[in-house]
């Protein structure tokens, strides 16, 4: 995330530590690969067991929608959000709390699929980083999805 647009938008410099052998250091080419990979990050979410809201579906949907609207790769998504009050309403925290699945599908996935199919966003790879899914399991609901099962259940809808 540090090397993505969310980490300042500039790749970190890779410094070799003389204590390590060349086989254990990050090489320039792997550093370049990391920079390339990080340039595709459009959102990130960190689940923290000691911070319950980060492990809950509404917070996840609301958080990634906000970040995706700020990602330079998805500027047409930002423009769509600015012009469509219905999508904005679907992504409000209240709507995300009422139905995280509907907010994800109608506020993020359907608009992105439409933008992708009309060529307004590039057909390149976009990455959403989700870290700490195992920590989210500590906040498993009595009924319904965990964050991991929620994401898995919607994967086929992602563009």
C-alpha positions in Angstrom: 0.0 0.0 0.0 2.9 2.3 0.8 4.0 2.2 -2.9 0.4 2.8 -4.2 -1.4 6.1 -4.8 -2.5 5.8 -1.1 1.0 5.8 0.2 2.0 9.0 -1.4 2.0 7.8 -5.0 5.7 7.5 -5.2 7.5 4.2 -5.0 9.8 3.8 -2.0 13.4 3.6 -2.6 14.8 0.1 -2.1 17.8 0.0 0.1 20.1 -2.9 0.2 21.3 -3.9 3.6 24.9 -5.2 3.6 24.0 -7.7 6.3 21.9 -9.7 3.9 23.2 -11.9 1.1 22.2 -11.0 -2.5 19.8 -13.9 -2.5 17.8 -12.5 0.4 17.7 -8.9 -0.7 15.0 -7.3 -2.8 16.6 -6.9 -6.2 16.0 -4.0 -8.4 13.9 -6.1 -10.8 11.7 -7.4 -7.9 11.5 -3.9 -6.6 10.3 -2.7 -10.0 7.8 -5.6 -10.1 6.5 -4.5 -6.7 6.2 -0.9 -7.9 4.3 -2.1 -10.9 2.0 -4.3 -8.8 1.4 -1.5 -6.3 0.4 0.9 -9.1 -2.7 -1.2 -9.6 -4.0 -0.9 -6.0 -7.3 1.0 -6.0 -8.4 0.3 -2.4 -7.2 -1.3 0.8 -8.8 -2.5 4.0 -7.1 -3.7 7.2 -9.1 -5.8 9.6 -8.0 -5.4 13.2 -9.4 -7.6 15.9 -9.1 -4.9 18.5 -11.1 -2.5 16.3 -14.4 -4.2 15.7 -15.8 -1.8 13.0 -12.9 -2.7 10.7 -14.1 -6.3 10.7 -17.7 -5.6 9.8 -19.2 -5.6 6.3 -20.8 -2.1 6.3 -17.4 -0.5 7.2 -15.6 -2.5 4.6 -18.1 -1.5 1.8 -18.1 2.1 2.8 -14.3 2.3 3.1 -13.5 0.7 -0.2 -16.1 2.7 -2.1 -14.5 5.9 -0.8 -11.0 4.8 -1.7 -11.9 3.5 -5.1 -13.5 6.9 -5.9 -10.1 8.5 -5.0 -7.9 6.1 -7.1 -6.6 7.8 -10.2 -7.2 4.6 -12.3 -10.9 4.9 -11.5 -11.5 8.6 -12.0 -14.6 7.9 -14.2 -16.0 6.2 -11.1 -15.5 9.3 -9.1 -17.1 11.4 -11.8 -20.1 9.0 -11.9 -20.5 9.3 -8.1 -20.4 13.0 -8.3 -23.2 13.1 -10.8 -25.4 10.3 -9.5 -27.2 11.0 -6.2 -28.7 7.5 -6.2 -25.3 5.8 -6.1 -24.1 8.2 -3.5 -27.1 7.3 -1.3 -26.5 3.6 -1.8 -22.9 4.1 -0.5 -23.9 6.1 2.6 -22.9 4.5 5.9 -26.6 4.2 6.7 -27.3 2.2 3.5 -24.2 0.1 4.0 -25.4 -0.7 7.5 -28.9 -1.6 6.2 -27.7 -3.8 3.3 -23.9 -4.2 2.8 -24.5 -6.6 -0.2 -26.9 -4.2 -2.0 -24.5 -1.3 -1.4 -21.6 -3.3 -2.8 -23.5 -4.5 -5.8 -25.4 -1.4 -6.8 -23.0 1.2 -5.5 -19.7 -0.3 -6.6 -19.8 -3.4 -8.8 -22.7 -2.5 -11.2 -21.3 1.0 -11.9 -17.7 -0.4 -12.3 -19.0 -3.1 -14.7 -20.9 -0.5 -16.7 -17.9 1.8 -16.9 -15.7 -1.1 -17.9 -18.1 -2.4 -20.6 -18.3 1.1 -22.1 -14.6 1.5 -22.1 -14.6 4.4 -19.7 -12.2 2.6 -17.3 -9.3 0.6 -18.7 -9.5 -3.2 -18.8 -6.3 -3.4 -16.8 -5.9 -5.1 -13.5 -7.1 -3.3 -10.4 -6.3 -4.6 -6.9 -8.2 -4.3 -3.7 -5.9 -5.3 -0.8 -7.7 -6.8 2.3 -5.4 -7.7 5.2 -6.3 -9.4 8.4 -9.3 -11.5 7.2 -8.4 -14.0 10.0 -8.8 -11.2 12.5 -12.2 -10.4 11.1 -13.2 -14.0 12.0 -13.0 -13.1 15.7 -16.0 -10.8 15.0 -18.0 -13.6 13.3 -21.7 -12.7 13.3 -24.3 -15.1 14.7 -25.9 -15.2 11.3 -24.9 -13.9 7.9 -21.5 -13.6 6.2 -18.1 -13.0 7.6 -16.0 -10.6 5.7 -14.2 -13.4 3.9 -17.4 -15.2 2.9 -19.0 -11.9 1.8 -16.1 -11.2 -0.5 -16.1 -14.7 -1.8 -19.8 -14.6 -2.5 -19.4 -11.5 -4.6 -16.2 -12.3 -6.5 -18.0 -13.3 -9.7 -19.6 -9.8 -9.9 -16.3 -7.9 -9.9 -15.3 -6.6 -13.4 
